[in-house]
Structure formats: C-alpha cells, structure tokens
Amino acid sequence: MEPFIFPVIATLAGSFFLIRNIIHLRDEKKLREYVESSPKAKLWIKKFGLEKTITLTKQYFLPLGILVSCGLIGVGLWSILILVQSQA
C-alpha cells in the first residue's frame, strides 16, 4: 500500500490544480480576485501593474500550470499502472 502514496497524491494534486487553473482561465473575476490577494502576485503587480499581470497570467502562467498539472496526473496514473501490473 505504501508504494501507492506518491502516485495517488500526484494524481489528486494534479487534478486539483488542473481544475483550479481552468476555472481561473475561464472566469476573469476569480482570476482578478486571486491575483489581487496572492502574495506571490504582489511582486508582479508592483513590477507590471494589475492589468498587465492579469494578461501575463492568462497568456503564460495558467497554460503552463495546466501543462504541469496534466504532467502530474500522467505521472501519477502511469505509476499506479506500473504498480498494479507488478503486483499481479
């Protein structure tokens, strides 16, 4: 059971971040609320301003986050598949 911990966590985390990133990509209001309240985004807001930070987030950061999330899901599912096959 212990070998399944990392793949399950990777799959669940990837799924959570994928859903969250898609929601922020589709809903401008939620994205704006997140950017205004995120401590990490405050540095970007100081450097580029709020509107430019939101544009950069929509164009680059959220699609990159979606790719990373899909990668986490893929690695998690692949690991689960390997573990299930090795135990059979």
C-alpha angles and dihedrals in degrees: 000000000000095000088061094060098084096043092048092047091047092050094047094045091047091050093049094049092044092055092044093049093048091050091051091046093052100038114060093189094056091045091052091049091050094047092047093050102037115103090210092053092052089075090053091046091053091050102040108011129247100284095047091047091053090048092049090047092052095044102041119002101049095046089048089050090051090053092049090048091051088049091053091049091048094049091046095049092043091052092048090051092051092047093049092049093048092052094050 
